[in-house]
Amino acid sequence: MAQVKVAVEDIKESLKEVYDPEIPVNLVDLGLIYDIAVDESNKVDVIMTLTSPGCGMGAYIAQQAEWAISAVAGVEDVHVEITFDPPWSPDYITEDGKKTLGVD
């Protein structure tokens, strides 16, 4: 039986369940997810950032992201990489994130 490829959209939806503990917005709407790649064996690689290089919750947030992705049906392996290039900016917050924060 052929393996069904995991969709990037499914990964993105799973990441919408993960929040920065200091900000009431999920990782996707906060603009922390830079790239999601799924290979032919359903290994998922995510490149993400944090709101600040000094964020003490970075390892916790990355672990939560990994667990959320691992729960998606069909995912075989997950690797989450944190980068600060480019540095995060509030400009990356989605319209939904801005609504949640009450900003325009």
C-alpha distances in whole Angstrom, upper triangle without the diagonal:
4,6,9,13,15,18,22,23,21,23,26,26,26,28,31,31,33,36,39,41,44,43,42,39,35,34,33,36,38,37,36,32,33,29,26,23,19,18,15,14,15,18,21,25,27,31,33,37,40,43,45,45,47,44,44,41,39,37,37,35,33,32,31,29,27,27,26,23,22,21,19,16,13,16,16,20,23,26,29,32,35,37,41,41,41,43,42,44,45,44,41,41,39,41,39,40,44,44,43,46,48,49,49
4,6,9,12,15,19,20,19,20,23,24,24,26,28,29,31,34,37,39,42,41,40,37,33,32,30,33,36,34,33,30,30,26,23,20,16,15,11,11,12,16,18,22,24,28,30,34,37,40,42,42,44,42,42,39,37,35,35,33,31,30,30,27,25,25,24,21,20,20,18,14,12,14,14,18,21,23,26,29,32,34,38,37,38,40,39,41,42,41,37,38,36,38,37,38,41,42,41,43,46,46,46
4,6,9,12,15,17,16,17,20,21,20,23,25,26,27,31,33,35,38,37,36,33,30,28,27,30,32,31,30,26,26,23,19,17,13,12,9,8,9,12,15,18,21,24,27,31,33,36,39,38,41,38,38,35,33,31,31,30,27,26,26,23,21,21,21,17,16,17,14,11,8,11,11,14,17,20,23,26,29,31,34,34,35,37,36,38,39,38,34,34,33,35,34,34,38,38,37,40,43,43,43
4,6,9,13,14,13,14,17,18,17,20,22,23,25,28,31,33,36,35,34,31,27,26,24,27,29,28,27,24,24,21,17,15,12,11,9,9,8,12,14,17,19,23,25,29,31,34,37,37,39,37,37,34,32,30,30,28,26,25,24,22,20,20,19,16,15,15,12,10,7,10,11,15,17,20,22,25,28,30,33,33,33,35,33,36,36,35,31,32,30,32,30,31,35,35,34,37,39,40,40
4,6,9,12,11,12,15,16,16,18,20,21,23,26,29,31,34,32,31,28,25,23,21,24,27,25,24,20,21,17,14,11,8,8,7,8,6,10,11,14,16,20,22,26,28,31,34,34,36,34,35,32,29,28,28,26,23,23,23,20,18,19,17,14,14,15,11,10,7,9,11,13,14,17,19,22,25,26,29,29,29,31,30,32,33,32,28,29,27,29,28,29,32,33,32,35,37,37,37
4,7,9,7,8,11,12,12,14,16,18,19,22,25,28,30,29,28,25,21,20,18,21,23,22,21,17,18,15,11,10,7,9,9,9,6,9,9,12,14,17,19,23,25,28,30,31,33,31,31,28,26,25,24,22,20,20,19,16,15,16,14,10,11,12,8,8,6,7,10,11,12,15,16,19,22,24,27,27,27,29,27,29,30,29,25,25,24,26,25,25,29,30,29,31,34,34,34
4,5,5,7,9,10,11,13,15,17,18,21,24,27,29,27,26,23,19,18,16,18,21,19,19,16,16,13,10,9,8,10,11,12,9,11,10,13,13,16,18,21,24,26,29,30,32,30,31,28,25,25,25,22,20,21,19,16,16,17,14,11,13,13,10,10,10,10,13,14,14,16,17,19,21,23,26,25,25,27,25,27,27,26,23,23,21,23,22,23,26,27,26,29,31,31,31
4,5,5,6,9,10,11,13,15,16,19,21,24,26,24,23,20,17,15,12,15,18,16,16,12,12,10,7,7,7,10,12,14,10,11,9,10,10,13,14,18,21,23,26,26,29,27,28,25,23,23,22,19,18,19,18,14,14,16,13,10,13,14,11,12,12,11,14,14,13,14,14,16,18,20,22,22,22,23,22,23,24,23,19,19,18,20,19,20,23,24,24,26,28,28,28
4,5,5,6,9,10,11,13,15,18,20,23,25,23,22,18,15,14,11,14,16,15,16,13,14,12,9,11,11,14,16,17,13,15,12,14,13,15,16,19,21,23,26,27,30,27,29,25,23,24,23,20,19,20,18,15,15,16,13,11,14,14,11,13,13,13,16,17,15,17,16,19,20,21,24,23,23,24,22,23,23,22,18,18,16,18,16,18,21,21,21,24,26,26,26
4,5,5,6,9,10,12,14,17,20,22,25,23,21,18,15,14,12,15,18,17,17,14,16,14,11,12,11,14,16,16,12,13,11,14,13,16,17,20,22,24,27,28,30,27,28,25,23,23,22,19,18,18,16,13,14,14,11,9,11,10,7,9,10,10,14,15,14,16,16,19,20,22,25,25,25,26,23,25,25,24,21,20,18,20,18,19,22,23,22,24,27,27,28
4,5,5,6,9,10,11,15,17,20,23,21,20,17,13,12,10,14,16,15,14,11,13,11,8,9,9,13,15,15,11,11,8,10,9,12,13,16,18,21,24,24,26,24,25,21,19,19,18,15,14,15,13,10,10,11,8,6,9,9,7,10,11,9,12,12,11,12,12,15,17,19,21,22,22,23,21,23,23,22,19,18,17,20,18,18,22,23,21,23,26,27,27
4,5,5,6,9,10,13,15,18,20,18,17,14,10,9,7,10,12,11,11,9,11,10,8,11,12,15,18,18,14,15,11,12,10,12,12,15,17,18,22,23,25,22,24,21,19,19,18,15,14,15,13,10,12,13,10,9,12,12,10,13,14,13,16,16,13,14,13,15,16,18,20,21,20,21,18,20,19,19,15,15,13,16,14,14,18,19,18,20,23,23,23
4,5,5,7,10,12,16,18,20,18,16,13,10,10,8,11,13,14,14,12,14,14,12,14,14,18,20,20,16,17,14,15,13,16,15,18,19,20,24,25,27,24,25,22,20,21,19,16,16,16,14,11,13,13,9,9,12,11,9,12,15,14,17,17,15,17,16,18,19,21,23,24,23,23,21,22,21,21,17,16,14,16,14,14,18,18,17,20,22,23,24
4,5,6,8,11,14,17,19,18,16,14,10,10,10,12,14,15,14,12,15,14,12,14,14,18,20,19,15,15,12,14,12,15,14,17,18,20,23,24,25,22,23,19,18,18,16,13,13,13,10,8,10,9,6,6,9,8,7,11,13,12,15,15,13,15,14,17,18,20,22,24,24,23,21,23,22,23,19,18,17,19,16,16,20,20,18,21,24,25,26
4,5,5,8,11,14,16,15,14,11,7,6,6,9,11,11,10,9,12,12,11,14,14,18,21,20,16,16,12,13,10,12,11,13,14,16,19,20,22,19,20,16,15,15,14,11,10,11,9,6,9,9,6,7,11,11,10,14,16,14,17,15,13,14,12,14,15,17,19,20,20,20,17,19,18,19,16,15,14,17,14,14,17,18,16,18,21,22,23
4,5,7,11,13,15,13,11,9,5,6,6,7,10,11,11,10,14,14,13,16,17,21,24,23,20,19,16,16,14,15,13,15,15,16,20,22,23,20,21,17,17,18,16,12,13,14,11,9,12,12,9,10,14,13,12,16,18,17,20,19,16,17,15,17,17,19,21,22,21,21,18,19,17,18,15,13,12,14,11,11,15,15,13,15,18,19,21
4,7,10,12,15,13,11,9,6,8,9,11,12,14,13,13,17,17,16,19,19,23,25,24,20,20,17,18,15,17,15,17,16,17,21,22,23,20,20,16,16,17,14,11,13,13,9,9,12,11,7,10,13,11,12,15,18,17,20,19,16,18,16,18,18,21,22,24,24,23,20,21,20,21,18,16,15,17,14,13,17,17,14,16,20,21,23
4,7,9,12,11,10,8,5,6,8,10,11,12,11,11,15,16,15,18,19,23,25,24,21,20,16,16,14,15,13,14,13,14,17,19,19,16,16,13,12,13,11,8,9,10,6,6,10,9,7,10,13,12,13,17,19,17,20,18,15,16,13,16,15,18,19,22,21,20,17,19,18,20,17,15,15,18,15,13,17,17,15,16,20,21,23
4,6,8,7,7,6,4,6,9,10,9,11,10,12,16,17,17,21,22,26,29,28,24,23,19,19,16,16,13,13,11,12,15,17,17,14,14,11,12,13,10,8,10,12,9,9,13,13,11,14,16,16,17,21,23,21,23,21,18,18,15,17,15,18,18,21,21,19,16,17,16,18,15,13,14,16,14,11,14,15,12,13,17,18,20
4,5,5,7,7,7,7,10,11,9,11,9,12,15,18,18,22,24,27,30,29,26,24,21,20,16,16,12,11,9,9,11,14,14,10,11,8,9,11,9,7,10,12,10,10,14,14,14,16,18,19,20,24,26,23,25,23,19,19,15,16,14,16,16,19,19,16,13,15,14,17,15,13,15,17,15,12,15,16,13,13,17,18,20
4,6,7,9,9,10,14,14,12,15,13,16,19,21,22,25,27,30,33,32,29,27,24,23,20,19,16,14,12,11,13,15,14,11,11,8,10,12,9,8,12,13,11,13,16,16,15,18,20,20,22,26,28,25,27,25,22,21,18,19,17,19,19,22,22,19,17,18,17,20,18,16,18,20,18,15,17,18,15,14,18,19,22
4,7,9,11,12,15,14,12,15,14,17,20,22,24,27,29,32,36,35,31,30,26,25,21,20,17,15,11,10,12,14,13,10,11,9,11,14,12,11,14,16,14,15,19,19,19,21,24,24,25,29,31,28,30,28,25,24,20,20,18,19,18,22,21,18,15,16,15,18,17,15,17,19,17,14,15,17,14,12,16,17,20
4,6,8,10,12,11,9,12,12,15,18,21,22,26,28,31,35,34,31,29,25,24,21,20,16,14,11,10,12,16,15,12,14,12,13,16,14,12,15,17,15,15,19,20,18,21,23,23,24,28,30,28,30,28,25,24,20,21,18,19,18,21,20,17,14,14,12,15,14,12,14,15,14,10,12,13,10,9,12,13,16
4,7,10,12,10,9,13,13,16,19,22,22,26,28,31,34,34,30,29,25,25,21,21,18,17,14,13,16,19,19,15,17,14,16,18,16,13,16,18,15,15,19,19,17,20,23,22,23,27,29,27,30,28,25,25,21,22,20,22,21,24,23,20,17,16,14,17,15,12,13,14,12,9,11,11,8,8,11,13,16
4,7,8,6,6,10,10,13,16,18,19,23,25,28,31,31,27,26,23,22,19,18,15,14,13,12,15,18,19,16,17,15,15,18,16,13,15,17,14,14,18,18,16,18,21,20,21,24,27,25,27,26,23,22,19,20,18,19,19,21,20,18,15,14,12,14,12,9,10,11,9,6,9,10,7,8,11,12,15
4,6,6,6,9,9,10,14,15,16,19,21,25,28,27,24,23,19,19,15,15,13,13,12,12,16,18,19,16,17,14,14,16,14,11,13,14,11,10,14,15,12,14,17,17,17,21,23,21,24,22,19,19,16,17,16,18,18,20,19,18,15,15,14,15,13,10,10,12,10,8,11,12,10,11,15,16,17
4,6,5,6,5,7,10,12,13,16,18,22,25,25,21,20,16,15,12,12,9,9,9,10,14,16,17,14,16,13,12,14,13,9,10,12,10,8,12,14,11,12,16,16,16,20,22,19,22,20,16,16,13,14,13,14,15,17,16,15,12,13,13,14,11,9,10,13,12,9,13,15,13,13,17,17,19
4,5,5,6,6,9,11,11,15,17,21,24,24,20,20,16,15,12,12,10,11,11,12,16,18,20,17,19,17,15,17,16,12,13,15,13,11,14,15,13,13,17,17,16,19,21,19,22,20,17,17,14,15,14,15,16,17,16,16,12,13,13,13,10,8,8,11,10,9,12,14,13,14,17,17,18
4,5,8,9,11,14,14,18,20,24,27,28,24,23,20,19,15,15,12,13,13,12,16,19,21,18,20,18,17,19,18,14,16,18,16,14,17,18,16,16,20,20,19,23,24,22,25,24,21,20,18,18,17,18,18,19,17,16,13,12,11,11,8,6,5,8,6,5,8,10,9,11,13,13,14
4,6,8,11,14,15,19,22,25,29,29,25,24,20,19,15,14,11,10,9,9,12,15,17,15,17,15,14,17,16,13,14,17,15,13,17,19,16,17,21,21,21,25,26,24,26,24,21,20,17,17,15,15,15,16,15,13,9,9,8,9,7,5,7,10,9,6,8,11,10,10,13,13,14
4,6,7,11,13,16,19,23,26,27,24,22,19,17,13,12,9,8,9,9,13,15,17,15,18,16,15,17,17,14,14,17,16,14,17,19,17,17,21,21,21,24,25,23,25,23,20,19,15,15,13,13,13,13,12,11,8,8,8,8,5,5,7,10,11,9,11,14,13,13,16,15,15
4,6,9,11,15,18,21,25,25,22,20,16,14,10,9,5,5,6,7,11,12,15,13,15,13,11,14,14,10,11,14,13,11,14,16,15,15,18,20,19,23,24,21,23,21,17,15,12,11,9,10,10,12,11,10,7,9,10,11,8,8,10,14,14,11,14,17,16,15,19,18,19
4,6,8,11,14,18,21,22,18,17,13,11,7,6,4,7,9,11,14,15,18,16,18,16,13,15,15,12,11,14,13,10,12,15,14,13,16,18,17,20,21,18,20,18,14,13,10,10,9,10,11,12,12,12,10,12,13,13,10,10,11,15,15,13,16,19,18,18,21,20,21
4,7,10,14,17,20,21,19,17,13,11,8,5,5,7,10,12,15,15,19,17,20,18,15,17,18,15,13,16,16,13,15,18,17,15,18,20,19,22,22,19,21,19,15,14,11,10,10,9,10,10,9,11,10,12,14,13,10,12,13,16,17,16,18,21,20,21,23,22,22
4,7,10,13,17,18,15,14,10,8,6,5,7,10,13,16,18,18,21,20,22,20,17,18,19,16,14,17,17,13,14,17,16,13,17,19,17,20,19,16,18,16,13,12,10,10,11,11,13,12,12,14,13,16,17,17,13,15,15,19,19,18,21,23,23,23,26,25,25
4,7,10,14,15,12,11,7,6,5,7,9,12,16,18,21,21,24,22,23,21,18,18,19,16,14,16,16,12,12,15,13,11,13,16,14,16,15,13,15,13,11,10,9,10,12,13,16,16,16,18,17,19,20,20,16,17,17,20,20,19,22,24,24,25,28,27,27
4,6,10,11,9,8,6,5,6,9,12,15,19,22,24,23,26,25,26,24,21,20,21,19,16,18,18,14,13,16,15,12,14,16,14,16,14,12,13,12,10,10,11,12,14,15,18,18,18,20,20,22,24,23,19,21,20,24,23,23,26,28,27,29,31,31,31
4,7,8,6,6,5,7,9,12,15,19,22,25,27,26,29,27,28,26,23,22,23,20,17,18,18,15,14,16,15,11,12,15,12,13,11,9,10,10,9,10,12,14,17,19,22,21,22,24,23,26,27,26,23,24,23,26,25,25,28,30,29,31,34,33,33
4,5,5,5,7,8,12,14,18,21,25,28,29,29,32,30,31,28,25,24,25,23,20,21,21,18,16,18,18,14,15,17,15,15,12,10,10,10,11,12,14,16,19,21,24,23,24,26,26,29,30,30,26,27,26,29,29,29,32,34,33,34,37,37,37
4,6,7,10,12,15,18,21,25,28,31,33,33,35,34,34,32,29,27,28,26,23,23,24,21,19,20,20,16,16,18,16,15,11,11,10,12,13,15,18,20,23,24,28,27,28,30,30,32,34,33,29,30,29,32,32,32,35,36,36,37,40,40,40
4,6,9,12,15,18,21,25,28,31,33,32,35,33,33,30,28,26,27,25,22,22,22,20,17,18,18,15,14,16,14,13,9,8,7,9,11,13,17,19,22,24,28,28,29,31,30,33,35,34,30,31,30,33,32,32,36,37,36,38,41,41,41
4,6,10,13,16,19,22,25,28,30,30,32,30,30,28,25,23,24,22,19,19,19,16,14,15,15,11,11,13,10,10,7,5,5,7,9,11,14,17,20,22,26,26,27,28,28,30,31,31,27,28,27,30,29,29,32,33,32,34,37,37,37
4,7,10,13,16,20,23,26,28,27,29,27,28,25,22,20,21,20,16,16,17,14,12,14,14,10,10,13,11,12,9,6,5,5,6,8,11,14,17,19,23,23,24,26,26,29,30,30,26,27,27,30,29,28,31,33,32,33,36,36,37
4,7,10,13,16,19,22,24,24,26,24,25,22,19,18,19,17,13,14,15,11,9,12,12,8,9,12,10,12,10,7,8,6,5,6,8,11,14,16,20,20,21,23,22,25,26,26,22,23,23,26,25,24,28,29,28,30,33,33,33
4,7,10,13,17,20,21,21,23,22,22,20,17,16,17,15,12,13,14,11,10,13,13,10,11,15,14,16,14,11,11,9,6,5,6,8,11,13,16,17,18,19,19,22,24,24,20,21,22,25,25,24,27,29,28,28,32,31,32
4,6,10,13,16,18,18,20,19,20,17,14,14,15,13,10,12,13,9,9,12,12,10,12,15,14,17,16,13,14,11,8,6,5,6,8,10,14,14,15,16,15,19,20,20,17,18,18,22,21,20,23,25,24,25,28,28,28
4,7,11,14,15,15,18,16,18,16,13,14,15,13,10,13,14,11,11,15,15,13,15,18,18,20,20,17,17,15,11,9,6,5,6,7,10,10,11,13,12,16,18,18,15,16,17,21,21,19,22,25,24,24,27,26,27
4,7,10,12,12,15,13,15,13,10,12,13,10,8,12,12,10,11,15,14,13,16,18,18,22,22,18,20,17,13,11,7,6,5,6,8,10,10,10,9,13,15,15,12,13,15,19,19,17,19,22,21,21,24,23,24
4,7,8,8,11,10,13,12,9,11,13,10,9,13,14,12,14,17,16,16,19,21,21,25,25,22,23,20,16,14,10,8,5,5,6,8,8,8,7,10,12,14,11,13,15,19,19,16,18,21,20,19,23,21,23
4,5,7,9,7,10,9,7,10,11,9,9,13,13,12,15,17,17,18,20,22,23,26,27,24,25,22,18,16,12,11,7,8,7,11,11,8,7,10,11,14,11,12,15,19,18,15,17,20,18,17,21,20,21
4,7,9,7,11,10,9,13,14,11,13,16,16,15,18,20,20,21,23,25,25,29,30,27,29,26,22,20,16,15,11,11,9,12,11,8,6,7,8,11,10,11,14,17,17,14,15,18,17,15,18,17,19
4,5,5,9,10,9,13,14,13,14,17,18,17,20,22,22,23,25,27,28,32,32,29,30,27,23,21,17,15,11,11,8,11,11,8,7,9,11,14,13,14,18,21,21,17,18,22,20,18,21,20,22
4,6,9,10,9,12,14,13,13,17,18,18,19,22,23,23,25,28,29,32,32,29,30,26,23,20,16,13,10,9,7,10,11,8,9,12,14,17,16,17,21,24,24,21,22,25,24,22,25,23,25
4,6,9,9,12,13,13,14,17,18,19,21,23,24,25,27,29,30,34,34,31,31,28,24,22,18,16,12,12,11,14,15,12,12,14,16,19,19,19,23,26,26,22,23,26,24,22,25,24,26
4,5,6,9,10,10,12,14,15,16,18,20,20,22,24,25,27,31,32,28,29,26,22,20,16,15,12,12,11,15,16,13,12,14,15,18,17,17,21,24,23,19,21,24,21,19,23,22,25
4,6,8,9,10,12,13,14,16,17,19,20,22,23,25,27,31,32,28,29,26,22,20,17,16,13,14,14,18,19,16,15,18,19,22,21,21,24,26,25,22,24,26,23,22,25,25,28
4,6,5,6,9,10,11,12,14,15,16,18,20,21,23,27,28,25,26,23,19,18,15,14,12,14,15,18,19,17,15,18,18,21,19,19,22,24,23,20,22,24,21,20,24,24,27
4,5,5,6,9,10,11,12,14,15,17,18,20,22,25,26,23,23,20,17,15,11,11,8,11,12,15,16,14,13,16,17,20,18,18,21,24,23,20,22,24,22,21,25,25,27
4,6,5,6,9,10,10,12,14,15,16,19,21,24,25,21,21,18,15,13,10,10,9,12,14,17,19,17,17,20,21,23,21,21,23,27,25,22,25,27,24,24,28,28,30
4,6,5,6,9,10,11,12,14,15,17,19,23,24,21,21,18,15,14,12,13,12,15,17,20,21,19,18,21,21,24,21,21,23,25,24,21,24,25,22,22,26,27,29
4,5,5,6,9,10,11,12,14,16,17,21,22,19,20,18,14,13,10,11,10,13,15,18,18,17,15,18,18,20,18,17,19,22,20,17,20,22,19,19,23,24,26
4,5,5,6,9,10,11,12,14,16,19,20,17,17,14,11,9,6,8,8,11,14,16,17,17,15,18,19,21,18,18,20,23,22,19,22,24,22,22,26,26,28
4,5,5,6,9,10,10,13,15,18,19,16,16,13,10,10,8,10,11,15,17,20,21,20,19,22,23,25,22,21,23,26,24,22,25,26,24,24,28,29,31
4,5,5,6,9,10,11,13,17,18,15,17,15,12,12,10,13,13,16,19,21,22,21,19,22,22,24,21,20,21,23,21,19,22,24,21,22,25,26,28
4,5,5,6,9,10,11,15,16,13,15,13,9,10,8,10,11,14,17,19,20,19,17,20,20,22,18,18,18,21,19,18,21,23,20,21,25,25,27
4,5,5,6,9,10,14,14,11,12,9,6,7,6,10,12,15,18,20,21,21,20,23,24,25,21,21,22,25,23,21,25,26,24,25,29,29,31
4,5,5,6,9,12,14,11,12,11,9,10,10,14,15,19,22,24,25,24,23,25,26,27,24,23,23,26,23,22,26,27,24,25,29,30,32
4,5,5,7,11,13,11,13,12,10,12,11,15,16,19,22,24,24,24,22,24,24,25,22,20,20,23,20,19,23,24,21,23,26,28,29
4,5,5,9,10,7,10,9,7,10,10,13,15,18,21,23,23,23,22,24,24,25,21,21,21,23,21,20,24,25,23,25,28,29,30
4,5,8,9,6,8,7,7,10,11,15,17,21,24,25,26,26,25,28,28,29,25,25,24,27,25,24,28,29,26,28,32,32,34
4,6,9,8,10,11,10,14,14,18,20,23,26,28,28,29,27,29,29,30,26,25,24,27,24,24,27,28,25,28,31,32,33
4,6,6,9,11,11,14,15,18,21,24,26,28,28,28,26,29,28,29,25,24,23,25,23,23,27,27,25,28,31,32,33
4,6,9,11,12,16,18,21,24,27,30,31,31,32,30,32,32,32,28,28,26,28,26,26,30,30,29,31,34,35,36
4,6,9,11,15,17,21,24,26,29,30,31,32,30,33,33,33,29,29,28,30,28,28,32,33,31,33,36,37,38
4,6,8,11,13,17,20,23,26,27,28,29,27,30,31,31,27,27,26,29,27,27,31,31,30,32,35,35,36
4,7,11,14,17,20,23,27,27,29,30,29,32,33,33,29,30,29,32,30,30,33,35,33,35,38,38,39
4,7,10,13,17,20,23,24,26,27,26,29,31,31,27,28,28,31,29,29,32,33,32,33,36,37,38
4,7,10,13,16,20,21,22,23,22,26,27,28,24,24,25,28,26,25,29,30,29,30,33,33,34
4,6,10,13,17,18,19,20,20,23,25,26,22,23,24,28,27,25,28,30,29,29,33,33,34
4,7,10,13,15,16,17,16,20,22,23,19,20,21,25,24,22,25,27,26,26,29,29,30
4,6,10,12,13,14,14,18,20,21,18,20,21,25,25,22,25,28,26,26,30,29,30
4,7,9,11,11,11,15,17,19,16,18,20,23,23,21,23,26,24,24,27,26,28
4,6,8,8,9,13,16,17,15,17,19,23,24,21,23,26,25,24,27,26,27
4,5,5,7,11,14,15,13,16,19,22,23,20,22,25,24,23,26,24,25
3,5,8,11,15,15,13,16,19,23,24,22,23,26,26,25,27,25,26
4,6,9,12,12,11,14,17,20,22,20,21,24,24,23,25,23,23
4,6,10,11,10,13,16,20,21,18,19,23,22,20,23,21,21
4,7,8,7,10,13,16,17,14,15,19,18,17,19,17,18
4,5,6,8,11,14,16,13,13,17,17,15,17,14,15
4,5,6,9,11,13,10,9,13,13,11,13,11,11
4,6,8,10,13,11,10,14,15,13,14,12,11
4,6,9,11,9,10,13,14,13,15,13,13
4,7,8,6,6,10,10,10,12,10,11
4,5,5,6,9,10,11,12,11,10
4,5,5,6,9,10,10,9,8
4,5,5,6,9,10,10,10
4,5,5,6,9,9,10
4,5,5,6,5,6
4,5,5,6,7
4,5,8,10
4,6,9
4,7
4
